[in-house]
Amino acid sequence: MERFDRAYFDAPQDRRNTGSIKYGTPPAGAPEDVIPMWVADMDFPTPPAVAAALRRAGERTIFGYTAVDGSHWDTVASWYHRRMGWKTEPDWFSSVPSVLSGVSAAVRTFAAPGEGVVLCQPVYYPFARIISGCGRSLRVVPLRLEGTRYTFDYEAIEKELRRVDCKVFLLCNPHNPVARVWTAEELQRLGELCLKNHVVIVSDEIHADLILDRRRHVPMASVSPEIAQITVTAMAPTKTFNMAGIPAAHLIIPNADMRERVSATCWASGMAGWGVASMMAARAAYGESEPWLEGLLDYLRGSRDLLYEAFPAGSPIACLPVEGTYLAWLDCRGLGLTEEALHDLFLKKAGVWLDDGDMFGKGGQGFMRLNFACQRDTLTEAVRRIKTAAGMN
Ligand SMILES: Cc1ncc(COP(=O)(O)O)c(C=O)c1O
């Protein structure tokens, strides 16, 4: 049996000319040998069981419409129960092509055009695009940064939730890009505010399996039966198992009436489920790839520790705690640079291609997001370049 140890994840991979957007054309001014560390996919091979399932799918000669059978959801439900202690029912699940398409359908279902959707920034930037792009009113409440730890600003959130036209709270759990894994207490407090104000929670939990601290992810819908009844959870195996190029996301909606309403929106937008390859790949991921994930998490913990050592708290570039995800949120405010100068320092001077913090909205200025799901040698070289460019040697 293959071992998913350090040597496995250390093995170099050449992703150039594969159609990967991560390795596509970099922004203007990047040097030829720029290291891509931006979009959230990993430079590690997808688990062998997933690749084998896709090969088996490719051996078929007919590729007709495919139903997701109930036993598939049993496999996924068993994953959530085992890893998160969350009990789900097979009929709560539905397949969607991507997490964002599911999030968009849920937002459009529960907030009418012009009605409010609350979002805590800095956050994954497509959320704001979805809300504004479909004509809903974007209500931003900044996260609170206390020392090196982000928290919710409950008073400011409640103020927004109390407005009569506020219909949805869009949660990112764990939170990209600040890498917080929200605790049961934090989620409960937030969930109760939503319950009290009759606001639906749409919880994007795509990073749920990527927990680096030795604790469990808490799904928002697992916090209490009452909160479950107002929550739509969007999940996928795609981040976890590095298969973002395969449509394989799902929604989990315990409330039957809400389920029907979201389903109607999906129909209205002509949204399809999955094809046969998606089903086979998703099943191989959840059903056969847990040892791969455990190996990955160990490797990511080592990489995160390397970043902590290179960019300790209090230095001009400081890596904030990464509780989950493989995205480090670098506090570069100590450099005292403008957004443009910071961008240039990383991209042009250091030759590393990160996401600029201000893309993530309010509170992102002065930060950079670094995707460290790459081979350790690459990360070491990126760190060397950043420290040299910033004069931190
Ligand atoms: C929080 C979050 N949601 C959704 C996505 C994208 O998911 P999908 O490609 O399934 O829409 C990402 C990708 O980085 C993400 O970080």
The ligand as a Gaussian input file, in Angstrom:
#p B3LYP/6-31G(d) Opt

LIG

0 1
 C      -14.594000      29.526000       0.998000
 C      -14.620000      29.000000      -0.397000
 N      -15.796000      28.697000      -0.979000
 C      -15.875000      28.220000      -2.233000
 C      -14.735000      28.038000      -2.981000
 C      -14.856000      27.560000      -4.386000
 O      -15.552000      26.369000      -4.425000
 P      -16.161000      25.849000      -5.786000
 O      -15.046000      25.816000      -6.772000
 O      -16.715000      24.500000      -5.458000
 O      -17.233000      26.823000      -6.157000
 C      -13.483000      28.335000      -2.428000
 C      -12.259000      28.171000      -3.226000
 O      -11.208000      28.639000      -2.883000
 C      -13.434000      28.823000      -1.106000
 O      -12.262000      29.120000      -0.522000

